[in-house]
Each structure stands twice: as C-alpha cells, then as structure tokens.
Amino acid sequence: MANLVVRNLDQRIVDALKQRAAQHGRSAEAEHRVLLETLLLKPKGKSFAEILKSMPNVGTDEDFRRVEDEVGIDRVFS
C-alpha cells in the first residue's frame, strides 16, 4: 500500500474531515481513504444529456400522432 501526505490544507478542510469521520464512526485517516476511493474509483452516473443520447431512435413524431377517439371530446365532458 502507498502512503499519501497532503500538506498546506486549510484548517476548515481538516475540521470538516474530522467532523465527517466522527459522524461515520471512523478515524480521519479512514474517512480520507473512503472519500478518495468514492470520488476516484466508483463509477459515476450518466448525465441527463448522456442518457438522452443513448436512447434508441424509435420513430418520428408522425409515428406517435394522437388519434382522436370516435367519441368527440365535447361529448365526454357534457
């Protein structure tokens, strides 16, 4: 296993790390490892744009044209 030393951190970052570690019942070092692993190694979700791009082409707007029922709309609500 490798070691990582991070110098010149803002004290607010150190305090936030310690607070987060305490909330999760871990040491600051263990919390640091979890954060690095989560941010750098876990797969990221797709963006909305990526999801839209991955959708298959299923037809044109005309394929999904609304066909009115035989009963007129004014009959349904009268």
HELIX and SHEET records of a PDB file:
HELIX    1   1 GLN A   11  GLN A   23  1                                  13    
HELIX    2   2 ALA A   28  LEU A   41  1                                  14    
HELIX    3   3 PHE A   48  SER A   54  1                                   7    
HELIX    4   4 ASP A   61  PHE A   64  5                                   4    
HELIX    5   5 ILE A   73  VAL A   76  1                                   4    
END                                                                             
